[in-house]
Amino acid sequence: MAVAASTRMPSKLTSGDRRALACLASANVCRTAVAYRAAPVKTAYVEPVAVGDELPELPVFLTEEEYILAPLEETYQASWAAFPGELKELFERPAGG
C-alpha cells in the first residue's frame, strides 16, 4: 500500500504530532510503538518514542471493537528484572567498551 507524503503541516497538531516533532528535533534516535486494528477499515495507533522514553500503553485488539491496553513499559521492566544478571551485563556496557 502506498502512502502519500505531504509537505503541508496540519492546521492543528495533536499531542502525538508534537511528540513526533520533538523526537525528530532531539539528538535521540526516534522509534515508534505501533498497534494495528485489523478491521474492514484498517487503523494504526502510532506513538513516537525516543531512546530513554517510557513506553506507552497500546491497544491489543481481541475483536474488531474490543481491546485491552498493553502496559508496555511495565511489561518491559518486569521482563528486564527477571533477565539473568550475567546476560544483562552484555547489554549494559557502554558503547565501544
C-alpha positions in Angstrom: 0.0 0.0 0.0 1.4 3.4 -1.0 1.3 6.3 1.5 1.1 9.8 0.1 3.5 12.3 1.5 2.5 15.9 2.2 4.7 18.9 2.7 1.9 20.9 4.3 1.7 21.0 8.1 -1.7 20.1 9.6 -3.6 23.1 11.0 -3.8 21.5 14.4 -1.1 19.4 16.0 -2.1 16.6 18.3 0.0 15.7 21.3 1.3 12.7 19.3 2.3 15.1 16.5 4.1 17.3 19.0 6.0 14.3 20.5 7.0 13.2 17.0 8.3 16.6 16.1 10.2 16.9 19.4 11.6 13.4 18.9 12.8 14.3 15.4 14.3 17.6 16.6 16.2 15.9 19.5 19.5 14.2 19.4 17.8 10.9 20.4 17.1 8.3 17.8 13.3 8.2 17.1 11.5 4.9 17.4 7.8 4.1 17.2 5.5 1.8 19.1 2.6 0.8 16.9 -0.7 -1.2 17.4 -2.9 -2.1 14.5 -6.6 -2.7 14.3 -7.4 -5.2 11.5 -11.0 -4.4 10.7 -12.6 -3.5 7.4 -11.2 0.0 8.0 -7.5 -0.6 9.0 -6.2 1.6 11.8 -2.7 2.2 13.1 -2.1 3.6 16.6 1.3 5.2 16.3 3.2 6.5 19.3 6.7 8.1 18.7 9.2 7.3 21.4 12.8 8.4 21.8 15.6 6.4 23.4 15.1 6.6 27.2 11.4 7.5 27.0 8.8 5.3 28.9 7.0 3.0 26.6 3.3 3.8 26.1 0.2 1.7 26.7 -1.2 0.5 23.3 -4.3 -1.5 22.5 -4.3 -5.2 21.7 -7.5 -5.9 19.7 -9.4 -9.0 20.7 -12.1 -8.4 18.1 -12.8 -5.5 15.7 -14.2 -3.4 18.5 -12.9 -4.9 21.8 -9.4 -4.4 23.0 -7.2 -4.4 26.1 -4.4 -2.0 26.8 -1.0 -3.5 26.9 1.2 -1.8 29.5 4.4 -1.9 27.5 6.7 -0.1 30.0 5.5 -2.2 33.0 5.9 -5.4 31.0 9.4 -4.4 29.7 10.5 -3.6 33.2 9.2 -6.8 34.7 10.9 -8.8 31.9 14.2 -7.0 32.4 14.0 -7.6 36.2 13.7 -11.4 35.5 16.5 -11.4 32.9 19.7 -13.2 34.1 22.2 -10.8 35.5 25.2 -12.2 33.7 23.4 -11.6 30.4 22.3 -8.1 31.4 26.0 -7.1 31.5 26.2 -7.7 27.8 23.5 -5.0 27.2 24.5 -2.5 29.9 28.1 -2.0 28.8 28.9 1.4 27.3 29.1 1.5 23.5 32.6 0.7 22.3 33.5 -0.8 25.7 
